[in-house]
Amino acid sequence: MLRRSSTIHQPNLFGTDFLMQLDPSDPLLKLAAAIPWQEFEESFSIHYTATTGAPSKPIRLMVGLLILKQLENLSDESVVLQWKRNPYYQAFCGMKEFQQKLPCHSTELVHFRKRIGAEGMEQIFRMSVGLHGESALEDVVHVDTTVHEKNITYPTDSKLAIKIINRLNKIGPAHGISQRRTFVKEVKSLRLDIRHYRHVKKRAKAKRALKRLRTIAGILMRELRRELPQYCLFECYQRDFLLYERVLRQQQNDKNKIYSLHEPQVYCIAKGKDHKQYEYGSKASIASTAKGNLIVGVVSHEQNLHDSNTLPEILRHVEISRGKAAKQAVCDRGYRGKREVNGTQIILPGKGLKKDTRYQKDKKRKQCRRRAAIEPIIGHLKSDYRMARNYLKGAIGDRINLLMAAAAWNLKQWLLAIFWLFFPWQKLQIYRIP
């Protein structure tokens, strides 16, 4: 357990104030002044002890690094290095003097994310929504789903079988077990036979190779079960062996298949894209305001649900994050079958109701056209805010990455508003006629 660090700063008598050397109108400093850091200090301090353990890094430093990481689309290693080089990053994280050393090791960000969990990220997201005030309290929201892809390779049955064999061959030497045979040379030749699986004349040979790989994996697993000590088998490897058996038994058209050994909860989702027929990850629901394009609700689903069945959870999160329920939710045709969810009217494209007037039909048509504005928001989340590929592990990693990406989008919208407020001539220069 770590001991909470002191937030008291000891000034340097021989140096000048760090903030006096920076531009006070910089949007990043304006954002640092608007964020309620004290609330994070009070909320996250319960994860630390008061007396025992080594002193931890300041909470504002760690929260600031997580926000900068998502804002600038950086990895854990890169954001720590950029913090050392950029004085505005240091001022954003509460430093009073320029630091010439790295603030922390990149792995400490991993430990901090685990420490505060998805509940802490939820608080950061609610803070990003609250910064916008009344503009986040619109009655109409846009709702859509996307696939939050995991960091896994393209799955095939043969690739999973080879990975299982390689893992099993490492267990024996680790425990001093001399295996009768490792099948290394045979696996190499079988790998070559499987390359032509899609070729019509060589498909039968590839199927025989796949069957042989599964047989080899079963032989190795049964041998390890006989040779390993019972306590080691049940405490360390029993869960992994059950997972391997499930992978080796699954067939092509089975439901709830396992596509990755280190991410077994991944689903295969087809969204009808021409360039990407199948995506492997989890389904995520996103809700944005109709006029301000602010993200007011995000939910990561642990199951591959139909879009219409995701509405209750996403609308509940909208109400929790901003303290006000939405009166109308505009969706696409994938949400057919729902007209009202928890008091929120669901508007779908298509023919209006018989009781609707001409004005109401035109209004709904315009709302459905305006709903397309959520599509570029999803595109920016994936290209600019680390949602294209999720490197965080597990279902909780999906929630954390999604919440931080949405928080980064809201903070970026706040930064853009501040930029045009303090630098209005920049907008004129963009449209200036040469």
RAFEN-V177652 format. One record per residue. N is the residue number from 1. RES is the residue in one letter. SS is DSSP state (H for helix, E for strand, L for the rest). NEAR is the number of other C-alpha atoms within 8 Angstrom. D_FIRST is the distance of its C-alpha to the first C-alpha in Angstrom with 2 decimals. Layout:
N/RES/SS/NEAR/D_FIRST + N/RES/SS/NEAR/D_FIRST
This chain:
1/M/L/7/0.00 + 2/L/L/10/3.78 + 3/R/E/13/6.70 + 4/R/L/12/9.59 + 5/S/L/8/12.44 + 6/S/L/5/15.88 + 7/T/L/5/18.61 + 8/I/L/4/21.42 + 9/H/L/5/23.63 + 10/Q/L/4/25.72 + 11/P/L/5/29.08 + 12/N/L/6/31.05 + 13/L/L/4/34.45 + 14/F/L/4/36.10 + 15/G/L/5/35.26 + 16/T/L/6/36.20 + 17/D/L/8/34.21 + 18/F/L/11/32.64 + 19/L/H/9/33.65 + 20/M/H/8/37.23 + 21/Q/H/6/37.73 + 22/L/L/7/36.87 + 23/D/L/7/39.02 + 24/P/L/8/38.03 + 25/S/L/7/39.75 + 26/D/L/7/37.60 + 27/P/H/9/36.44 + 28/L/H/9/32.86 + 29/L/H/12/32.68 + 30/K/H/11/34.35 + 31/L/H/10/31.72 + 32/A/H/9/28.92 + 33/A/H/7/30.79 + 34/A/H/7/31.18 + 35/I/L/8/27.60 + 36/P/L/8/25.87 + 37/W/H/7/22.70 + 38/Q/H/6/21.99 + 39/E/H/7/21.75 + 40/F/H/10/18.95 + 41/E/H/10/17.13 + 42/E/H/8/17.62 + 43/S/H/7/16.90 + 44/F/H/11/13.68 + 45/S/H/8/12.15 + 46/I/H/7/11.39 + 47/H/H/7/8.53 + 48/Y/L/10/6.68 + 49/T/E/11/6.81 + 50/A/L/6/10.02 + 51/T/L/5/10.02 + 52/T/L/8/7.33 + 53/G/L/8/5.66 + 54/A/L/7/7.83 + 55/P/E/8/9.55 + 56/S/L/8/9.44 + 57/K/L/9/12.82 + 58/P/L/10/14.92 + 59/I/H/9/14.95 + 60/R/H/11/18.71 + 61/L/H/10/18.61 + 62/M/H/12/16.66 + 63/V/H/9/18.80 + 64/G/H/10/21.85 + 65/L/H/11/21.35 + 66/L/H/9/21.14 + 67/I/H/10/24.31 + 68/L/H/11/26.11 + 69/K/H/12/25.36 + 70/Q/H/13/27.10 + 71/L/H/14/29.79 + 72/E/L/8/30.92 + 73/N/L/9/30.50 + 74/L/L/11/28.32 + 75/S/L/7/25.90 + 76/D/H/10/22.36 + 77/E/H/8/23.91 + 78/S/H/8/26.85 + 79/V/H/12/25.20 + 80/V/H/14/23.12 + 81/L/H/9/26.42 + 82/Q/H/9/28.46 + 83/W/H/12/26.14 + 84/K/H/13/26.99 + 85/R/H/6/30.69 + 86/N/L/8/31.14 + 87/P/H/9/31.12 + 88/Y/H/9/31.30 + 89/Y/H/10/28.04 + 90/Q/H/13/26.42 + 91/A/H/12/28.15 + 92/F/H/11/27.06 + 93/C/L/13/23.37 + 94/G/L/8/24.09 + 95/M/L/10/24.89 + 96/K/L/10/27.57 + 97/E/L/6/28.59 + 98/F/L/8/29.17 + 99/Q/L/9/26.47 + 100/Q/L/5/27.83 + 101/K/L/5/24.64 + 102/L/L/10/22.56 + 103/P/L/8/19.90 + 104/C/L/7/17.27 + 105/H/L/8/17.52 + 106/S/H/9/18.76 + 107/T/H/7/16.11 + 108/E/H/8/13.48 + 109/L/H/11/15.69 + 110/V/H/8/15.31 + 111/H/H/8/11.53 + 112/F/H/9/12.11 + 113/R/H/8/14.94 + 114/K/H/7/13.11 + 115/R/H/7/10.47 + 116/I/H/11/13.45 + 117/G/H/10/15.84 + 118/A/H/9/19.56 + 119/E/H/7/19.39 + 120/G/H/9/18.05 + 121/M/H/12/20.77 + 122/E/H/9/23.20 + 123/Q/H/8/22.65 + 124/I/H/10/23.35 + 125/F/H/13/26.45 + 126/R/H/11/27.70 + 127/M/H/10/27.39 + 128/S/H/12/29.58 + 129/V/H/16/32.10 + 130/G/H/9/32.19 + 131/L/L/9/33.07 + 132/H/L/9/36.45 + 133/G/H/8/37.47 + 134/E/H/6/40.69 + 135/S/H/7/41.21 + 136/A/H/13/38.44 + 137/L/L/8/40.19 + 138/E/L/11/43.15 + 139/D/L/8/44.80 + 140/V/E/11/45.35 + 141/V/E/13/42.66 + 142/H/E/13/43.07 + 143/V/E/12/41.29 + 144/D/E/10/41.08 + 145/T/E/9/39.10 + 146/T/E/9/38.15 + 147/V/E/11/36.52 + 148/H/E/13/33.03 + 149/E/E/12/33.48 + 150/K/E/11/30.87 + 151/N/L/7/30.62 + 152/I/L/8/32.76 + 153/T/L/4/36.09 + 154/Y/L/4/39.27 + 155/P/L/9/39.21 + 156/T/L/7/42.11 + 157/D/H/7/42.58 + 158/S/H/9/43.52 + 159/K/H/8/40.53 + 160/L/H/13/38.15 + 161/A/H/13/40.14 + 162/I/H/10/39.97 + 163/K/H/8/36.19 + 164/I/H/10/35.93 + 165/I/H/11/38.28 + 166/N/H/8/36.33 + 167/R/H/8/33.07 + 168/L/H/11/34.94 + 169/N/H/10/36.51 + 170/K/H/8/33.14 + 171/I/H/8/31.97 + 172/G/H/12/34.88 + 173/P/H/9/34.54 + 174/A/H/7/30.78 + 175/H/L/7/31.67 + 176/G/L/6/34.94 + 177/I/L/9/37.23 + 178/S/L/6/40.56 + 179/Q/L/7/41.66 + 180/R/L/4/45.37 + 181/R/L/4/45.36 + 182/T/L/7/42.95 + 183/F/L/7/45.50 + 184/V/H/6/44.39 + 185/K/H/6/47.98 + 186/E/H/7/48.97 + 187/V/H/10/46.00 + 188/K/H/8/47.09 + 189/S/H/8/50.61 + 190/L/H/11/49.49 + 191/R/H/9/47.39 + 192/L/H/7/50.67 + 193/D/H/11/52.49 + 194/I/H/13/50.02 + 195/R/L/7/50.43 + 196/H/L/9/53.71 + 197/Y/L/11/52.48 + 198/R/L/6/54.09 + 199/H/L/7/57.40 + 200/V/L/6/59.96 + 201/K/L/5/61.64 + 202/K/L/10/58.46 + 203/R/H/11/56.37 + 204/A/H/7/57.46 + 205/K/H/9/56.40 + 206/A/H/13/52.96 + 207/K/H/10/52.54 + 208/R/H/8/53.46 + 209/A/H/12/50.89 + 210/L/H/12/48.14 + 211/K/H/8/49.24 + 212/R/H/8/49.15 + 213/L/H/13/45.59 + 214/R/H/10/44.44 + 215/T/H/8/46.38 + 216/I/H/10/44.76 + 217/A/H/12/41.25 + 218/G/H/9/42.29 + 219/I/H/8/43.74 + 220/L/H/12/40.61 + 221/M/H/10/38.41 + 222/R/H/8/40.76 + 223/E/H/9/40.87 + 224/L/H/9/37.10 + 225/R/H/8/37.02 + 226/R/H/6/39.63 + 227/E/H/7/38.14 + 228/L/L/10/34.37 + 229/P/L/6/33.09 + 230/Q/H/6/32.69 + 231/Y/H/6/29.07 + 232/C/H/9/28.19 + 233/L/H/11/30.40 + 234/F/H/9/28.99 + 235/E/H/7/25.25 + 236/C/H/7/25.22 + 237/Y/H/9/28.41 + 238/Q/H/9/30.03 + 239/R/H/8/28.57 + 240/D/H/7/29.51 + 241/F/H/9/32.97 + 242/L/H/8/33.63 + 243/L/H/9/32.81 + 244/Y/H/9/35.16 + 245/E/H/9/37.90 + 246/R/H/8/37.73 + 247/V/H/11/38.05 + 248/L/H/8/40.97 + 249/R/H/6/42.80 + 250/Q/L/8/42.67 + 251/Q/L/5/45.93 + 252/Q/L/4/46.95 + 253/N/L/4/47.58 + 254/D/L/7/44.83 + 255/K/L/4/42.62 + 256/N/L/5/38.81 + 257/K/L/8/38.82 + 258/I/L/10/35.80 + 259/Y/L/11/36.06 + 260/S/L/10/32.99 + 261/L/L/8/31.04 + 262/H/L/4/27.65 + 263/E/L/10/28.39 + 264/P/L/8/30.37 + 265/Q/L/8/30.24 + 266/V/L/12/32.42 + 267/Y/E/13/35.82 + 268/C/E/8/39.13 + 269/I/E/11/40.44 + 270/A/L/8/43.92 + 271/K/L/7/44.48 + 272/G/L/6/48.04 + 273/K/L/7/47.50 + 274/D/L/5/50.22 + 275/H/L/4/48.08 + 276/K/L/7/45.23 + 277/Q/L/9/46.39 + 278/Y/L/8/43.09 + 279/E/E/11/39.50 + 280/Y/E/12/36.44 + 281/G/E/12/33.40 + 282/S/E/16/32.76 + 283/K/E/15/34.94 + 284/A/E/13/33.78 + 285/S/E/15/35.60 + 286/I/E/13/35.99 + 287/A/E/14/37.73 + 288/S/E/13/39.11 + 289/T/E/14/41.36 + 290/A/L/11/45.06 + 291/K/L/5/45.93 + 292/G/L/7/42.85 + 293/N/L/10/41.31 + 294/L/L/11/37.83 + 295/I/E/14/35.40 + 296/V/E/12/34.61 + 297/G/E/13/33.31 + 298/V/E/15/31.71 + 299/V/E/12/30.93 + 300/S/E/11/29.96 + 301/H/E/10/31.82 + 302/E/L/8/30.64 + 303/Q/L/7/34.31 + 304/N/L/9/37.42 + 305/L/L/8/39.08 + 306/H/L/6/42.40 + 307/D/H/9/42.22 + 308/S/H/10/43.83 + 309/N/H/7/41.17 + 310/T/H/10/38.37 + 311/L/H/9/39.89 + 312/P/H/9/38.48 + 313/E/H/8/34.84 + 314/I/H/14/35.36 + 315/L/H/11/37.47 + 316/R/H/9/34.93 + 317/H/H/11/32.26 + 318/V/H/16/34.82 + 319/E/H/11/35.27 + 320/I/H/8/31.56 + 321/S/H/11/30.79 + 322/R/H/12/33.69 + 323/G/L/7/34.62 + 324/K/L/8/38.10 + 325/A/L/10/39.62 + 326/A/L/13/41.94 + 327/K/L/9/45.62 + 328/Q/E/11/46.59 + 329/A/E/13/44.88 + 330/V/E/14/46.96 + 331/C/L/15/46.41 + 332/D/L/11/48.33 + 333/R/H/7/50.46 + 334/G/H/7/47.56 + 335/Y/H/10/46.71 + 336/R/L/8/50.13 + 337/G/L/5/50.36 + 338/K/L/8/48.43 + 339/R/L/7/50.21 + 340/E/E/8/47.80 + 341/V/E/10/44.15 + 342/N/L/5/42.63 + 343/G/L/6/45.31 + 344/T/E/11/45.01 + 345/Q/E/10/48.22 + 346/I/E/12/47.95 + 347/I/E/11/50.42 + 348/L/L/11/51.51 + 349/P/L/10/54.10 + 350/G/L/4/57.47 + 351/K/L/4/60.23 + 352/G/L/7/59.70 + 353/L/L/5/60.37 + 354/K/L/4/63.99 + 355/K/L/4/63.37 + 356/D/L/9/61.91 + 357/T/L/6/64.21 + 358/R/H/6/64.97 + 359/Y/H/7/62.63 + 360/Q/H/8/59.74 + 361/K/H/10/60.38 + 362/D/H/8/60.43 + 363/K/H/8/57.25 + 364/K/H/11/55.40 + 365/R/H/9/56.83 + 366/K/H/8/55.53 + 367/Q/H/9/52.08 + 368/C/H/14/51.91 + 369/R/H/7/52.99 + 370/R/H/8/50.37 + 371/R/L/12/47.69 + 372/A/L/8/47.98 + 373/A/H/8/45.98 + 374/I/H/12/42.73 + 375/E/H/7/43.56 + 376/P/H/8/43.10 + 377/I/H/9/39.83 + 378/I/H/9/38.53 + 379/G/H/8/40.01 + 380/H/H/9/38.22 + 381/L/H/14/34.87 + 382/K/H/11/35.41 + 383/S/H/9/36.95 + 384/D/H/10/35.07 + 385/Y/L/14/31.67 + 386/R/L/13/30.38 + 387/M/L/14/31.64 + 388/A/L/9/34.22 + 389/R/L/10/31.82 + 390/N/E/13/28.33 + 391/Y/L/7/26.01 + 392/L/L/7/22.95 + 393/K/L/8/22.72 + 394/G/H/8/23.53 + 395/A/H/8/24.83 + 396/I/H/9/21.72 + 397/G/H/11/22.35 + 398/D/H/14/25.86 + 399/R/H/11/24.83 + 400/I/H/11/22.44 + 401/N/H/12/25.08 + 402/L/H/13/27.86 + 403/L/H/12/26.30 + 404/M/H/13/25.47 + 405/A/H/14/28.98 + 406/A/H/12/30.59 + 407/A/H/14/28.66 + 408/A/H/13/29.78 + 409/W/H/13/33.34 + 410/N/H/12/33.39 + 411/L/H/10/32.05 + 412/K/H/9/34.66 + 413/Q/H/9/37.37 + 414/W/H/11/36.33 + 415/L/H/11/36.48 + 416/L/H/8/39.91 + 417/A/H/8/41.20 + 418/I/H/10/40.12 + 419/F/H/10/41.70 + 420/W/H/10/45.06 + 421/L/H/7/44.91 + 422/F/H/7/44.55 + 423/F/L/8/46.50 + 424/P/L/9/49.30 + 425/W/H/6/51.70 + 426/Q/H/8/49.59 + 427/K/H/9/50.58 + 428/L/H/8/54.23 + 429/Q/H/7/54.00 + 430/I/H/6/52.84 + 431/Y/L/6/56.01 + 432/R/L/6/58.33 + 433/I/L/3/61.59 + 434/P/L/2/62.30
